[in-house]
Amino acid sequence: MKVLNVSKYGLLAAALLIAAGTLWAGPGVWTSSGPNGGRVEGLVASPFTVNEYYAVTRGGVFKTIDGGVNWTDRSAGINRQVFRIVHSQTAANRLMVSGTTKVFFSNDGALTWSDRTPPSGLLAGAILGNLAASNVAPGTYFLGLDDDRVLQTSDSGLNWTALAPIPQPGDFFITAIASNPTSSTDILVATGDDLATNDHRLWRADLSVSPAAWTQIPCSSPCIWDDSDIRDIEFGSAGRVWAISQNGAARSDDSGATWTVPG
């Protein structure tokens, strides 16, 4: 879920309503204008072009340049179902999408897509999960795997490396990733277990050192990830960050170091 500004959030809300079922036209209610192709899984706005949005559905990738009035299929080169989409944030027309087994990259505004899936030896059979883009480092993306690893690329997926393991005991998986928009070496990663022990955590990675150094962020009461994993993390401006779980929303005003639950 994008919560960067009101206009983006509004369009995403419309997309989610489209996914929920039939919409009825009229004053004060939503009217569907597409995209067609199934449930909307992800939506991202271009930070460079007004009214330009990209949506991922069960039918592929769709693009609008008029704020959602009209959508066109932009799935050329994608031969697998994809669920997540991110914009590079550092250059117009560059996007990355991922499914459970494949990653694709476009540098022409989704006209064409190239396979940028990490090599099988690095994946080791893991299922691909969350995807995030650096706001300040061109070509840098982060990919979470279901076996608790985070992969990084600095050349738009041509080469991938694994970050140092997160020092969390037991089996867990990555539930959300976000990159600090003011730093190329700072990311937040949320983790969750198999629900047997409710071990949900939030970590910060310092990528300025090698191997990357992980620090667990403390959870003050009331804590939204005490017994429910974080589903999304979004940076705003001036150090503000939002985290969402089934228990609600938490806000940080210091780039994720401390958190409060708005009253």
Contacts in CASP RR format, 6 or more apart in sequence:
PFRMAT RR
TARGET T0000
AUTHOR 0000-0000-0000
METHOD contacts of the structure
MODEL  1
MKVLNVSKYGLLAAALLIAAGTLWAGPGVWTSSGPNGGRVEGLVASPFTV
NEYYAVTRGGVFKTIDGGVNWTDRSAGINRQVFRIVHSQTAANRLMVSGT
TKVFFSNDGALTWSDRTPPSGLLAGAILGNLAASNVAPGTYFLGLDDDRV
LQTSDSGLNWTALAPIPQPGDFFITAIASNPTSSTDILVATGDDLATNDH
RLWRADLSVSPAAWTQIPCSSPCIWDDSDIRDIEFGSAGRVWAISQNGAA
RSDDSGATWTVPG
1 9 0 8 1.000
1 12 0 8 1.000
1 231 0 8 1.000
1 232 0 8 1.000
1 234 0 8 1.000
1 244 0 8 1.000
2 8 0 8 1.000
2 9 0 8 1.000
2 12 0 8 1.000
2 43 0 8 1.000
2 44 0 8 1.000
2 45 0 8 1.000
2 234 0 8 1.000
3 9 0 8 1.000
3 234 0 8 1.000
3 242 0 8 1.000
4 45 0 8 1.000
4 234 0 8 1.000
4 236 0 8 1.000
7 45 0 8 1.000
8 45 0 8 1.000
11 43 0 8 1.000
11 45 0 8 1.000
11 53 0 8 1.000
11 67 0 8 1.000
11 68 0 8 1.000
12 42 0 8 1.000
12 43 0 8 1.000
14 30 0 8 1.000
14 32 0 8 1.000
15 40 0 8 1.000
15 42 0 8 1.000
15 43 0 8 1.000
15 55 0 8 1.000
16 40 0 8 1.000
17 23 0 8 1.000
17 30 0 8 1.000
17 32 0 8 1.000
18 30 0 8 1.000
18 32 0 8 1.000
18 34 0 8 1.000
18 40 0 8 1.000
19 38 0 8 1.000
19 39 0 8 1.000
19 40 0 8 1.000
22 32 0 8 1.000
23 29 0 8 1.000
23 30 0 8 1.000
23 31 0 8 1.000
23 32 0 8 1.000
24 31 0 8 1.000
25 31 0 8 1.000
33 68 0 8 1.000
33 69 0 8 1.000
33 70 0 8 1.000
33 71 0 8 1.000
34 62 0 8 1.000
34 68 0 8 1.000
34 71 0 8 1.000
35 55 0 8 1.000
35 57 0 8 1.000
35 62 0 8 1.000
35 64 0 8 1.000
35 71 0 8 1.000
35 73 0 8 1.000
36 57 0 8 1.000
36 71 0 8 1.000
37 57 0 8 1.000
37 58 0 8 1.000
37 59 0 8 1.000
37 60 0 8 1.000
37 62 0 8 1.000
38 57 0 8 1.000
38 58 0 8 1.000
38 59 0 8 1.000
39 57 0 8 1.000
39 58 0 8 1.000
40 55 0 8 1.000
40 56 0 8 1.000
40 57 0 8 1.000
41 56 0 8 1.000
41 57 0 8 1.000
41 58 0 8 1.000
41 82 0 8 1.000
41 83 0 8 1.000
41 84 0 8 1.000
42 55 0 8 1.000
42 56 0 8 1.000
42 83 0 8 1.000
42 84 0 8 1.000
42 85 0 8 1.000
43 53 0 8 1.000
43 54 0 8 1.000
43 55 0 8 1.000
43 56 0 8 1.000
43 85 0 8 1.000
44 53 0 8 1.000
44 54 0 8 1.000
44 85 0 8 1.000
44 86 0 8 1.000
44 87 0 8 1.000
44 95 0 8 1.000
45 52 0 8 1.000
45 53 0 8 1.000
45 87 0 8 1.000
46 52 0 8 1.000
46 53 0 8 1.000
46 54 0 8 1.000
46 87 0 8 1.000
46 92 0 8 1.000
47 87 0 8 1.000
47 89 0 8 1.000
48 92 0 8 1.000
49 65 0 8 1.000
49 92 0 8 1.000
51 64 0 8 1.000
51 65 0 8 1.000
51 66 0 8 1.000
51 67 0 8 1.000
51 68 0 8 1.000
52 63 0 8 1.000
52 64 0 8 1.000
52 65 0 8 1.000
52 67 0 8 1.000
53 63 0 8 1.000
53 64 0 8 1.000
53 67 0 8 1.000
53 68 0 8 1.000
54 61 0 8 1.000
54 62 0 8 1.000
54 63 0 8 1.000
54 74 0 8 1.000
54 85 0 8 1.000
54 87 0 8 1.000
54 95 0 8 1.000
54 110 0 8 1.000
55 61 0 8 1.000
55 62 0 8 1.000
55 63 0 8 1.000
55 64 0 8 1.000
55 71 0 8 1.000
55 85 0 8 1.000
56 62 0 8 1.000
56 82 0 8 1.000
56 83 0 8 1.000
56 84 0 8 1.000
56 85 0 8 1.000
56 97 0 8 1.000
58 81 0 8 1.000
59 75 0 8 1.000
59 81 0 8 1.000
60 73 0 8 1.000
60 75 0 8 1.000
60 78 0 8 1.000
60 81 0 8 1.000
60 82 0 8 1.000
61 73 0 8 1.000
61 74 0 8 1.000
61 75 0 8 1.000
61 78 0 8 1.000
61 82 0 8 1.000
61 85 0 8 1.000
61 97 0 8 1.000
61 110 0 8 1.000
61 113 0 8 1.000
62 71 0 8 1.000
62 72 0 8 1.000
62 73 0 8 1.000
62 74 0 8 1.000
63 71 0 8 1.000
63 72 0 8 1.000
63 74 0 8 1.000
63 109 0 8 1.000
63 110 0 8 1.000
64 70 0 8 1.000
64 71 0 8 1.000
64 72 0 8 1.000
74 106 0 8 1.000
74 109 0 8 1.000
74 110 0 8 1.000
74 111 0 8 1.000
75 113 0 8 1.000
76 111 0 8 1.000
76 112 0 8 1.000
76 113 0 8 1.000
77 104 0 8 1.000
77 112 0 8 1.000
77 113 0 8 1.000
77 114 0 8 1.000
77 115 0 8 1.000
78 97 0 8 1.000
78 102 0 8 1.000
78 104 0 8 1.000
78 113 0 8 1.000
79 102 0 8 1.000
80 99 0 8 1.000
80 101 0 8 1.000
80 102 0 8 1.000
81 99 0 8 1.000
81 100 0 8 1.000
82 97 0 8 1.000
82 98 0 8 1.000
82 99 0 8 1.000
82 102 0 8 1.000
82 104 0 8 1.000
83 98 0 8 1.000
83 99 0 8 1.000
83 100 0 8 1.000
84 97 0 8 1.000
84 98 0 8 1.000
84 99 0 8 1.000
84 129 0 8 1.000
84 130 0 8 1.000
84 131 0 8 1.000
85 95 0 8 1.000
85 96 0 8 1.000
85 97 0 8 1.000
85 131 0 8 1.000
86 95 0 8 1.000
86 96 0 8 1.000
86 97 0 8 1.000
86 131 0 8 1.000
86 132 0 8 1.000
86 133 0 8 1.000
86 141 0 8 1.000
87 94 0 8 1.000
87 95 0 8 1.000
87 133 0 8 1.000
88 94 0 8 1.000
88 95 0 8 1.000
88 96 0 8 1.000
88 133 0 8 1.000
88 138 0 8 1.000
88 139 0 8 1.000
88 141 0 8 1.000
88 156 0 8 1.000
89 133 0 8 1.000
89 134 0 8 1.000
89 135 0 8 1.000
89 136 0 8 1.000
89 181 0 8 1.000
90 134 0 8 1.000
90 135 0 8 1.000
90 136 0 8 1.000
90 137 0 8 1.000
90 138 0 8 1.000
90 139 0 8 1.000
91 107 0 8 1.000
91 138 0 8 1.000
92 109 0 8 1.000
93 106 0 8 1.000
93 107 0 8 1.000
93 108 0 8 1.000
93 109 0 8 1.000
93 110 0 8 1.000
94 105 0 8 1.000
94 106 0 8 1.000
94 107 0 8 1.000
94 109 0 8 1.000
94 139 0 8 1.000
94 156 0 8 1.000
95 105 0 8 1.000
95 106 0 8 1.000
95 109 0 8 1.000
95 110 0 8 1.000
96 103 0 8 1.000
96 104 0 8 1.000
96 105 0 8 1.000
96 106 0 8 1.000
96 116 0 8 1.000
96 131 0 8 1.000
96 133 0 8 1.000
96 141 0 8 1.000
96 156 0 8 1.000
96 157 0 8 1.000
97 103 0 8 1.000
97 104 0 8 1.000
97 113 0 8 1.000
97 131 0 8 1.000
98 104 0 8 1.000
98 128 0 8 1.000
98 129 0 8 1.000
98 131 0 8 1.000
98 143 0 8 1.000
99 128 0 8 1.000
99 129 0 8 1.000
100 127 0 8 1.000
100 128 0 8 1.000
100 129 0 8 1.000
101 117 0 8 1.000
101 127 0 8 1.000
101 128 0 8 1.000
102 115 0 8 1.000
102 117 0 8 1.000
102 128 0 8 1.000
103 115 0 8 1.000
103 116 0 8 1.000
103 117 0 8 1.000
103 118 0 8 1.000
103 128 0 8 1.000
103 131 0 8 1.000
103 143 0 8 1.000
103 157 0 8 1.000
104 113 0 8 1.000
104 114 0 8 1.000
104 115 0 8 1.000
104 116 0 8 1.000
104 117 0 8 1.000
105 113 0 8 1.000
105 114 0 8 1.000
105 116 0 8 1.000
105 156 0 8 1.000
105 157 0 8 1.000
106 112 0 8 1.000
106 113 0 8 1.000
106 114 0 8 1.000
107 156 0 8 1.000
116 153 0 8 1.000
116 156 0 8 1.000
116 157 0 8 1.000
116 158 0 8 1.000
117 123 0 8 1.000
118 143 0 8 1.000
118 151 0 8 1.000
118 157 0 8 1.000
118 160 0 8 1.000
119 160 0 8 1.000
122 151 0 8 1.000
122 160 0 8 1.000
122 161 0 8 1.000
122 162 0 8 1.000
123 145 0 8 1.000
124 147 0 8 1.000
126 145 0 8 1.000
126 146 0 8 1.000
126 147 0 8 1.000
126 149 0 8 1.000
127 145 0 8 1.000
127 146 0 8 1.000
128 143 0 8 1.000
128 144 0 8 1.000
128 145 0 8 1.000
128 146 0 8 1.000
129 143 0 8 1.000
129 144 0 8 1.000
129 145 0 8 1.000
129 146 0 8 1.000
129 174 0 8 1.000
130 143 0 8 1.000
130 144 0 8 1.000
130 174 0 8 1.000
130 175 0 8 1.000
130 176 0 8 1.000
130 177 0 8 1.000
131 141 0 8 1.000
131 142 0 8 1.000
131 143 0 8 1.000
131 144 0 8 1.000
131 177 0 8 1.000
132 141 0 8 1.000
132 142 0 8 1.000
132 177 0 8 1.000
132 178 0 8 1.000
132 179 0 8 1.000
132 187 0 8 1.000
133 139 0 8 1.000
133 140 0 8 1.000
133 141 0 8 1.000
133 142 0 8 1.000
133 179 0 8 1.000
134 140 0 8 1.000
134 141 0 8 1.000
134 142 0 8 1.000
134 179 0 8 1.000
134 184 0 8 1.000
135 179 0 8 1.000
135 180 0 8 1.000
135 181 0 8 1.000
135 182 0 8 1.000
135 235 0 8 1.000
136 181 0 8 1.000
136 182 0 8 1.000
136 183 0 8 1.000
136 184 0 8 1.000
137 154 0 8 1.000
137 184 0 8 1.000
139 153 0 8 1.000
139 154 0 8 1.000
139 155 0 8 1.000
139 156 0 8 1.000
139 157 0 8 1.000
140 152 0 8 1.000
140 153 0 8 1.000
140 154 0 8 1.000
140 179 0 8 1.000
140 184 0 8 1.000
141 152 0 8 1.000
141 153 0 8 1.000
141 156 0 8 1.000
141 157 0 8 1.000
142 150 0 8 1.000
142 151 0 8 1.000
142 152 0 8 1.000
142 177 0 8 1.000
142 179 0 8 1.000
142 187 0 8 1.000
143 150 0 8 1.000
143 151 0 8 1.000
143 152 0 8 1.000
143 153 0 8 1.000
143 160 0 8 1.000
144 150 0 8 1.000
144 151 0 8 1.000
144 174 0 8 1.000
144 177 0 8 1.000
145 151 0 8 1.000
145 173 0 8 1.000
145 174 0 8 1.000
146 173 0 8 1.000
146 174 0 8 1.000
147 173 0 8 1.000
148 165 0 8 1.000
148 166 0 8 1.000
148 168 0 8 1.000
148 171 0 8 1.000
148 172 0 8 1.000
148 173 0 8 1.000
148 174 0 8 1.000
148 191 0 8 1.000
149 162 0 8 1.000
149 163 0 8 1.000
149 165 0 8 1.000
149 174 0 8 1.000
150 162 0 8 1.000
150 163 0 8 1.000
150 166 0 8 1.000
150 174 0 8 1.000
150 177 0 8 1.000
150 189 0 8 1.000
150 205 0 8 1.000
151 160 0 8 1.000
151 161 0 8 1.000
151 162 0 8 1.000
151 163 0 8 1.000
152 160 0 8 1.000
152 161 0 8 1.000
152 162 0 8 1.000
152 163 0 8 1.000
152 207 0 8 1.000
153 159 0 8 1.000
153 160 0 8 1.000
153 161 0 8 1.000
163 205 0 8 1.000
163 207 0 8 1.000
163 211 0 8 1.000
163 212 0 8 1.000
164 211 0 8 1.000
164 212 0 8 1.000
164 213 0 8 1.000
164 214 0 8 1.000
166 172 0 8 1.000
166 189 0 8 1.000
166 191 0 8 1.000
166 203 0 8 1.000
166 214 0 8 1.000
167 214 0 8 1.000
168 191 0 8 1.000
168 199 0 8 1.000
168 201 0 8 1.000
168 203 0 8 1.000
168 216 0 8 1.000
170 193 0 8 1.000
170 199 0 8 1.000
171 193 0 8 1.000
171 194 0 8 1.000
172 191 0 8 1.000
172 192 0 8 1.000
172 193 0 8 1.000
172 194 0 8 1.000
172 199 0 8 1.000
172 201 0 8 1.000
173 191 0 8 1.000
173 192 0 8 1.000
173 193 0 8 1.000
174 189 0 8 1.000
174 190 0 8 1.000
174 191 0 8 1.000
175 190 0 8 1.000
175 191 0 8 1.000
175 192 0 8 1.000
175 200 0 8 1.000
175 229 0 8 1.000
175 230 0 8 1.000
175 231 0 8 1.000
176 188 0 8 1.000
176 189 0 8 1.000
176 190 0 8 1.000
176 230 0 8 1.000
176 231 0 8 1.000
176 232 0 8 1.000
176 233 0 8 1.000
176 243 0 8 1.000
177 187 0 8 1.000
177 188 0 8 1.000
177 189 0 8 1.000
177 190 0 8 1.000
177 233 0 8 1.000
178 187 0 8 1.000
178 188 0 8 1.000
178 233 0 8 1.000
178 234 0 8 1.000
178 235 0 8 1.000
178 241 0 8 1.000
179 186 0 8 1.000
179 187 0 8 1.000
179 235 0 8 1.000
180 186 0 8 1.000
180 187 0 8 1.000
180 188 0 8 1.000
180 235 0 8 1.000
180 255 0 8 1.000
181 235 0 8 1.000
181 236 0 8 1.000
181 237 0 8 1.000
182 239 0 8 1.000
182 255 0 8 1.000
184 207 0 8 1.000
185 206 0 8 1.000
185 207 0 8 1.000
185 208 0 8 1.000
186 204 0 8 1.000
186 205 0 8 1.000
186 206 0 8 1.000
186 207 0 8 1.000
186 255 0 8 1.000
187 204 0 8 1.000
187 205 0 8 1.000
187 207 0 8 1.000
188 202 0 8 1.000
188 203 0 8 1.000
188 204 0 8 1.000
188 205 0 8 1.000
188 217 0 8 1.000
188 233 0 8 1.000
188 241 0 8 1.000
188 256 0 8 1.000
189 202 0 8 1.000
189 203 0 8 1.000
189 204 0 8 1.000
189 205 0 8 1.000
190 200 0 8 1.000
190 201 0 8 1.000
190 202 0 8 1.000
190 203 0 8 1.000
190 225 0 8 1.000
190 229 0 8 1.000
190 230 0 8 1.000
190 233 0 8 1.000
190 243 0 8 1.000
191 200 0 8 1.000
191 201 0 8 1.000
191 202 0 8 1.000
191 203 0 8 1.000
191 229 0 8 1.000
192 199 0 8 1.000
192 200 0 8 1.000
192 201 0 8 1.000
192 229 0 8 1.000
193 199 0 8 1.000
193 200 0 8 1.000
198 226 0 8 1.000
198 227 0 8 1.000
198 228 0 8 1.000
200 225 0 8 1.000
200 226 0 8 1.000
200 227 0 8 1.000
200 228 0 8 1.000
200 229 0 8 1.000
200 230 0 8 1.000
200 245 0 8 1.000
201 216 0 8 1.000
201 217 0 8 1.000
201 219 0 8 1.000
201 225 0 8 1.000
202 216 0 8 1.000
202 217 0 8 1.000
202 219 0 8 1.000
202 225 0 8 1.000
202 230 0 8 1.000
202 243 0 8 1.000
203 214 0 8 1.000
203 215 0 8 1.000
203 216 0 8 1.000
203 217 0 8 1.000
204 214 0 8 1.000
204 215 0 8 1.000
204 217 0 8 1.000
204 256 0 8 1.000
204 257 0 8 1.000
205 212 0 8 1.000
205 213 0 8 1.000
205 214 0 8 1.000
206 212 0 8 1.000
206 213 0 8 1.000
206 214 0 8 1.000
206 215 0 8 1.000
217 256 0 8 1.000
217 257 0 8 1.000
217 259 0 8 1.000
218 258 0 8 1.000
219 225 0 8 1.000
219 226 0 8 1.000
219 259 0 8 1.000
220 258 0 8 1.000
220 259 0 8 1.000
220 260 0 8 1.000
222 261 0 8 1.000
223 250 0 8 1.000
223 259 0 8 1.000
223 261 0 8 1.000
224 230 0 8 1.000
224 243 0 8 1.000
224 244 0 8 1.000
224 245 0 8 1.000
224 247 0 8 1.000
224 248 0 8 1.000
224 249 0 8 1.000
224 250 0 8 1.000
224 261 0 8 1.000
225 243 0 8 1.000
225 245 0 8 1.000
225 247 0 8 1.000
225 250 0 8 1.000
226 247 0 8 1.000
227 247 0 8 1.000
228 245 0 8 1.000
228 246 0 8 1.000
228 247 0 8 1.000
229 245 0 8 1.000
230 243 0 8 1.000
230 244 0 8 1.000
230 245 0 8 1.000
231 244 0 8 1.000
231 245 0 8 1.000
231 246 0 8 1.000
232 242 0 8 1.000
232 243 0 8 1.000
232 244 0 8 1.000
233 241 0 8 1.000
233 242 0 8 1.000
233 243 0 8 1.000
233 244 0 8 1.000
234 241 0 8 1.000
234 242 0 8 1.000
235 241 0 8 1.000
235 255 0 8 1.000
236 242 0 8 1.000
238 253 0 8 1.000
239 252 0 8 1.000
239 253 0 8 1.000
239 254 0 8 1.000
239 255 0 8 1.000
239 256 0 8 1.000
240 251 0 8 1.000
240 252 0 8 1.000
240 253 0 8 1.000
241 251 0 8 1.000
241 252 0 8 1.000
241 255 0 8 1.000
241 256 0 8 1.000
242 249 0 8 1.000
242 250 0 8 1.000
242 251 0 8 1.000
242 252 0 8 1.000
243 249 0 8 1.000
243 250 0 8 1.000
243 251 0 8 1.000
243 252 0 8 1.000
243 259 0 8 1.000
248 261 0 8 1.000
249 261 0 8 1.000
249 262 0 8 1.000
250 259 0 8 1.000
250 260 0 8 1.000
250 261 0 8 1.000
250 262 0 8 1.000
251 259 0 8 1.000
251 260 0 8 1.000
251 261 0 8 1.000
251 262 0 8 1.000
252 258 0 8 1.000
252 259 0 8 1.000
252 260 0 8 1.000
END
